[in-house]
Structure formats: C-alpha cells, structure tokens
Amino acid sequence: MMSKMGTPPKKIAVIGAGIAGLACARTLVQAGHQVTLFEKSVGVGGRMASCETPFGSFDYGSQYFTVRDKRFEQVLSLAPELRKPWSATAVRVLDPHGRVVEAALPASEPHWVAVPTMDALARHWAQPLLAAGNVELETRVTRIERDALHPEQWQLQTSGPQDSVHVFSGFDAVLLAMPSALAAGLLGQSGIAAGLAQQIAQVDVAPCWSLMLAYPQAVQPTLAHLGPQWNAALSTHHRIAWLARESSKPGRGGVERWTVQASPAWSQEHLLDDAHRVQAKLLKAFGEVTGIHAEPTFAQVHRWRWAKTQAPLGRSHLWDGDAALGVCGDWCLGHRVEDAFISGLELALAVHGD
Ligand SMILES: Cc1cc2nc3c(=O)[nH]c(=O)nc-3n(C[C@H](O)[C@H](O)[C@H](O)COP(=O)(O)OP(=O)(O)OC[C@H]3O[C@@H](n4cnc5c(N)ncnc54)[C@H](O)[C@@H]3O)c2cc1C
C-alpha cells in the first residue's frame, strides 16, 4: 500500500501533544501514515492551556495568538467558530511604577483567542486522532531505543498512571515535539542521535510563573471594573512581564479575573521557591501595577518550567533521515503558538518527503 502522493506509509511515533505535535501528527495522518501520538498529561494542548474554576476559566499558558503564515490561516479557517478577535489592541506598556509609557502596541495585526478557552483549538485538532485511537494520553516516553526484534526500527519505553510501564515497538520514525531541554534529555538519556542533542543544546528557554486571580465582587456589566480600564499590558515591573483581564476575552463570563505572568528573569530567580511565597510576591506586584488591592477570592500559581524561548534554534525543525529521528516545537523558530504549528508542519513535510 502507498501513502497519498506515492511514498510507502510509515509507522511513526510523535511524542508530545502540544500544538507542534498535533500539527505534525495530523499532517502525517493526512498524508497516509500510521501515527501514534504520546502525551504525558491527561489532555492535549501543552502550553496552550486553560483551566476552569468556580469563577470562570483562565488561559494560564498562551494568552492569545497571531497569524502571519498563510498555512496557519488556512487551517484555522477550516473551523472559524473556534477563534474570536480579542481587543488586545488595548494593550498598554507600563513603566516599573505602573505608569503607562506607550499608549498601545502597534495595531498591526489582529490578536485572536480560541473559544471558549485557548485549549479548545488543540482539543479540536486532536479529535480525529483521538477518535481513531491514535493518542496515548497519560503516557510519558522515558526511553527511545532500537526495536528488540527489528533493529532498523525504534521502540519506546513509557510510564503511565500508577507507574505502569509499557513498551511500544515497530516505529519507522520517532519525532519529539516537546520543550528543547526535554527533547535533548530524552535523546541524551537514550544514548542516540548525539548530533541532534548537541544542536538542541544551544536553545535557551526561560521559565514562567503564572498567577490567576478572581474577584467575584466585581461582575460586569453591573459593577465597574476593579482597577484600570485597560485589558492587557506589557509591564516592565521587575516581577511582572504581562497582565491580562481574562474576563475581557470574548465568551469568558463576567467575573473579574486576571492572569499575571512573571518576567523570565524573576521566574528564573524564583524557580524553586515555594508556590505560596511566589503567589504573595506576584500579588503584591499586581497591586502596584494595577492599583487593585482588594483581596482576591481565588488565587493560584502555576509554574511553567519551559515557557518562553530566549534563543531559538533558528530552523523550523531537525530531521535526521538516516536515524529516522526528528524534533520540532515552538523553540525551533520562536515563542509563539504559530511557531509551534509551523515547526510541526515542516517536520511532517520533511518526514513525508524523505
Ligand atoms: C505562560 C505562557 C504564556 C504564553 N503566551 C503566549 C501568547 O500569548 N501567544 C503565543 O503565541 N504564545 C504564547 N506562549 C507560547 C505558546 O504557548 C507555545 O509557543 C506553544 O504552545 C508551544 O507548543 P509546543 O507544541 O511547541 O510545545 P508544548 O505546548 O510545550 O507541548 C509539548 C507537549 O509534550 C508533552 N511531553 C513532554 N515530554 C513528554 C514525554 N516524555 N512524553 C510524552 N509527552 C511529553 C507535554 O506534556 C506537552 O503537552 C505562551 C507560553 C506560556 C508558557
């Protein structure tokens, strides 16, 4: 049997069900290959993450996305109901004391949010793969090694719930769609593809502490906002890089909610701090920037160990055709959702064309 466009179909493992892994896996399936997607978490989406609380949802990973590549636009246009523009043109840039120093970000491109929450896009894209039984959730790949019976192929050791251990075998190719440090670690630990691991080592990705806050005492439109009138801000406060009013996003409900992202430098410095201490410090900084000093009814922090690319790889992906191993992820190109999509897509095209 031949895959679409005439290449023999391959059995391919994709590790990581964030945007890059999903774009990669879907493209390969559409080209006729047999794909298994491995994801260590309970759900798909990776850093395009949202959570529900009694006060409404929070996008505690990516806040919005922009679209510059027409291939991304093309895929998004297949499900137009899944995205809405968000008036992040109201973004303000603040000085360390919280004063506005620039009226607005250049309104050069629309800012989009997925609806009802940011993770909806990933869940939608994963649907055909899940329906076909091609996704192994709660399955962390712990080792990549040559297949015991067919050494020209790969097998994966995995760990799942309750430390259950499995081996998945018979893969013609293995593609890693995860943060660079984790990909380098897995390749290094498995003792394979030293060349790939070496190239990945130059990539630098900073952590990010995210703080979620809810103030149900202020519900739009019956009560005025708490604090400022803007909906999102880039900040130069040493603790805070970004703040956004979640409740200003379309279809998110009226309870006043904010997501605050700590700066890369501060997150790195406080990487191993106790979550309660981090929460208290970020809450204080939030009050300084916004003037909101009311006690939040809900507050929670989340630590992203690998959040924002500081130094990208500078290429869309890496593919070693001889070893049949590849890597993709936002960090190949930058730090945006679209970078992850393009990276996954380009890796899939390289694998299919090989
Ligand atoms: C706080 C924050 C704010 C952001 N804000 C924005 C924004 O406003 N706009 C924007 O465009 N981008 C933003 N981003 C970046 C955006 O979220 C990323 O560019 C994009 O989601 C990365 O997708 P990815 O598939 O490359 O990686 P990820 O989303 O990290 O996916 C990797 C996946 O691999 C899985 N995995 C890792 N190791 C293993 C293993 N051993 N076995 C199995 N599975 C594994 C992980 O669980 C994860 O699901 C933000 C990111 C963060 C953290």
The ligand as a Gaussian input file, in Angstrom:
#p B3LYP/6-31G(d) Opt

LIG

0 1
 C        2.813000      31.410000      30.299000
 C        2.872000      31.333000      28.797000
 C        2.317000      32.349000      28.023000
 C        2.341000      32.290000      26.624000
 N        1.732000      33.273000      25.897000
 C        1.677000      33.158000      24.554000
 C        0.915000      34.088000      23.790000
 O        0.254000      34.977000      24.331000
 N        0.929000      33.943000      22.423000
 C        1.599000      32.945000      21.787000
 O        1.549000      32.845000      20.547000
 N        2.302000      32.030000      22.507000
 C        2.345000      32.106000      23.858000
 N        3.017000      31.169000      24.589000
 C        3.770000      30.144000      23.885000
 C        2.895000      29.023000      23.357000
 O        2.101000      28.510000      24.404000
 C        3.832000      27.962000      22.785000
 O        4.580000      28.553000      21.730000
 C        3.145000      26.721000      22.215000
 O        2.003000      26.349000      22.949000
 C        4.190000      25.598000      22.219000
 O        3.666000      24.417000      21.647000
 P        4.611000      23.141000      21.508000
 O        3.776000      22.072000      20.909000
 O        5.861000      23.519000      20.802000
 O        5.061000      22.741000      22.990000
 P        4.181000      22.337000      24.263000
 O        2.898000      23.049000      24.253000
 O        5.094000      22.517000      25.440000
 O        3.878000      20.782000      24.047000
 C        4.767000      19.766000      24.408000
 C        3.975000      18.572000      24.899000
 O        4.866000      17.482000      25.120000
 C        4.454000      16.778000      26.261000
 N        5.599000      15.994000      26.727000
 C        6.789000      16.477000      27.183000
 N        7.610000      15.452000      27.489000
 C        6.949000      14.298000      27.194000
 C        7.285000      12.910000      27.283000
 N        8.484000      12.490000      27.714000
 N        6.365000      12.002000      26.901000
 C        5.136000      12.397000      26.448000
 N        4.768000      13.701000      26.365000
 C        5.665000      14.643000      26.717000
 C        3.988000      17.887000      27.198000
 O        3.130000      17.399000      28.217000
 C        3.275000      18.828000      26.231000
 O        1.895000      18.531000      26.099000
 C        2.984000      31.201000      25.987000
 C        3.533000      30.172000      26.756000
 C        3.470000      30.222000      28.159000
 C        4.027000      29.081000      28.972000

